[in-house]
Amino acid sequence: MKKSNQYLKVVEWSEEDQCFIGRVPGLALGGVHGKNEVNVYEKLGTIVDEWIAIHEADDVPLPSATVGKKYSGRFNIRVGEVLHERLVVESMKANESLNAFCVKVLKDEIGL
């Protein structure tokens, strides 16, 4: 597998910019943009190859691959005391555990 294929490439339409925006989370800073989704994706592939070449030329290790990565389903998040309290109260009102309530809110927020 080509090294650049180990990194997630995201191309999304931006209403604000009225164009497609392409980025590679965890590898390349910034991204590319354009009116044609396919062209943006192709430019993104070129940028990933260039970032990999820079890392190798500078003898800098590449970040961990993002494609095929396994996730445990657990993560810790610091929310501050006020938000923590509010989440607990809201979960109690919903008669749900804090964990179940937060999962539901997060799923709703990203449309899962």
TORVORO-9768 format. One record per residue (C-alpha): y, x, z negated. Coordinates in nm, 4 decimals. Layout:
+----------+----------+----------+
|       c2 |       c1 |       c3 |
+----------+----------+----------+
|        Y |        X |        Z |
...
+----------+----------+----------+
***
This chain:
+----------+----------+----------+
|       c2 |       c1 |       c3 |
+----------+----------+----------+
|   0.0000 |   0.0000 |   0.0000 |
|   0.3458 |   0.1251 |   0.0888 |
|   0.5473 |   0.2109 |  -0.2251 |
|   0.8271 |  -0.0273 |  -0.1284 |
|   0.5768 |  -0.3162 |  -0.1259 |
|   0.5254 |  -0.2655 |  -0.4991 |
|   0.8735 |  -0.4042 |  -0.5783 |
|   0.9790 |  -0.7669 |  -0.5810 |
|   1.2444 |  -0.8447 |  -0.3206 |
|   1.4516 |  -1.1569 |  -0.3814 |
|   1.6601 |  -1.3234 |  -0.1101 |
|   1.8550 |  -1.6326 |  -0.2156 |
|   2.1325 |  -1.8447 |  -0.0698 |
|   2.4621 |  -1.8137 |  -0.2571 |
|   2.6814 |  -2.1230 |  -0.2416 |
|   2.9679 |  -1.9223 |  -0.3864 |
|   2.9493 |  -1.6494 |  -0.1205 |
|   2.8181 |  -1.8755 |   0.1576 |
|   2.5554 |  -1.6200 |   0.2580 |
|   2.2127 |  -1.4895 |   0.1631 |
|   2.2029 |  -1.2311 |  -0.1158 |
|   1.9114 |  -0.9885 |  -0.1404 |
|   1.8255 |  -0.7769 |  -0.4431 |
|   1.5405 |  -0.5782 |  -0.5941 |
|   1.5306 |  -0.6361 |  -0.9710 |
|   1.4471 |  -0.3250 |  -1.1663 |
|   1.4867 |  -0.0789 |  -0.8810 |
|   1.8009 |  -0.0946 |  -0.6696 |
|   2.1472 |  -0.1520 |  -0.8083 |
|   2.3454 |  -0.4078 |  -0.6140 |
|   2.1969 |  -0.5605 |  -0.3028 |
|   2.2658 |  -0.6751 |   0.0488 |
|   2.4121 |  -0.9903 |   0.1941 |
|   2.4360 |  -1.1662 |   0.5276 |
|   2.4162 |  -1.4970 |   0.7119 |
|   2.0585 |  -1.4460 |   0.8367 |
|   1.7825 |  -1.4584 |   0.5740 |
|   1.5370 |  -1.2481 |   0.7765 |
|   1.7951 |  -0.9777 |   0.8459 |
|   1.8882 |  -0.9616 |   0.4768 |
|   1.5207 |  -0.9197 |   0.3847 |
|   1.4769 |  -0.6442 |   0.6444 |
|   1.7880 |  -0.4605 |   0.5163 |
|   1.6527 |  -0.4966 |   0.1656 |
|   1.3284 |  -0.3267 |   0.2705 |
|   1.5295 |  -0.0349 |   0.4105 |
|   1.7288 |  -0.0041 |   0.0890 |
|   1.4093 |   0.0004 |  -0.1196 |
|   1.2706 |   0.2822 |   0.0979 |
|   1.5979 |   0.4732 |   0.0511 |
|   1.5944 |   0.4265 |  -0.3289 |
|   1.2352 |   0.5492 |  -0.3429 |
|   1.3273 |   0.8549 |  -0.1355 |
|   1.6216 |   0.9293 |  -0.3676 |
|   1.3995 |   0.9044 |  -0.6759 |
|   1.1442 |   1.1353 |  -0.5182 |
|   1.4047 |   1.3874 |  -0.3946 |
|   1.5651 |   1.3993 |  -0.7395 |
|   1.2216 |   1.4192 |  -0.9044 |
|   1.3033 |   1.1058 |  -1.1038 |
|   1.0115 |   0.8754 |  -1.1874 |
|   1.0158 |   0.5369 |  -1.0212 |
|   1.0440 |   0.2277 |  -1.2409 |
|   0.7209 |   0.0344 |  -1.2958 |
|   0.6137 |  -0.1803 |  -1.0030 |
|   0.7178 |  -0.5455 |  -1.0235 |
|   0.4683 |  -0.6939 |  -0.7771 |
|   0.1333 |  -0.7855 |  -0.9301 |
|   0.2599 |  -0.7176 |  -1.2801 |
|   0.0682 |  -0.9022 |  -1.5508 |
|   0.2621 |  -1.0883 |  -1.8185 |
|   0.1354 |  -1.1636 |  -2.1681 |
|   0.3259 |  -1.4901 |  -2.2023 |
|   0.5102 |  -1.3572 |  -2.5063 |
|   0.8537 |  -1.2073 |  -2.5538 |
|   1.0982 |  -1.1713 |  -2.8399 |
|   1.4559 |  -1.2847 |  -2.8116 |
|   1.7470 |  -1.2447 |  -3.0520 |
|   1.9609 |  -1.5565 |  -3.0493 |
|   2.1836 |  -1.5172 |  -3.3536 |
|   2.1800 |  -1.7214 |  -3.6711 |
|   2.3825 |  -2.0193 |  -3.5466 |
|   2.1741 |  -2.0749 |  -3.2330 |
|   1.8518 |  -2.0169 |  -3.4273 |
|   1.9479 |  -2.2879 |  -3.6753 |
|   2.0476 |  -2.5271 |  -3.3971 |
|   1.7196 |  -2.4721 |  -3.2146 |
|   1.5217 |  -2.5377 |  -3.5327 |
|   1.7142 |  -2.8591 |  -3.6003 |
|   1.6734 |  -2.9808 |  -3.2415 |
|   1.3015 |  -2.8979 |  -3.2426 |
|   1.2606 |  -3.0943 |  -3.5670 |
|   1.4436 |  -3.3934 |  -3.4158 |
|   1.2037 |  -3.3767 |  -3.1197 |
|   0.9092 |  -3.3495 |  -3.3614 |
|   0.7982 |  -3.0257 |  -3.1892 |
|   0.7369 |  -2.6741 |  -3.3046 |
|   1.0229 |  -2.4343 |  -3.2421 |
|   0.8090 |  -2.2519 |  -2.9862 |
|   0.7123 |  -2.5683 |  -2.7949 |
|   1.0729 |  -2.6905 |  -2.7988 |
|   1.2087 |  -2.3601 |  -2.6649 |
|   0.9425 |  -2.3472 |  -2.3915 |
|   1.0358 |  -2.7013 |  -2.2849 |
|   1.4090 |  -2.6190 |  -2.2786 |
|   1.3507 |  -2.3012 |  -2.0782 |
|   1.1238 |  -2.4786 |  -1.8282 |
|   1.3817 |  -2.7557 |  -1.7860 |
|   1.6572 |  -2.5012 |  -1.7333 |
|   1.4814 |  -2.3175 |  -1.4493 |
|   1.3185 |  -2.6241 |  -1.3000 |
|   0.9506 |  -2.5673 |  -1.3801 |
+----------+----------+----------+
***
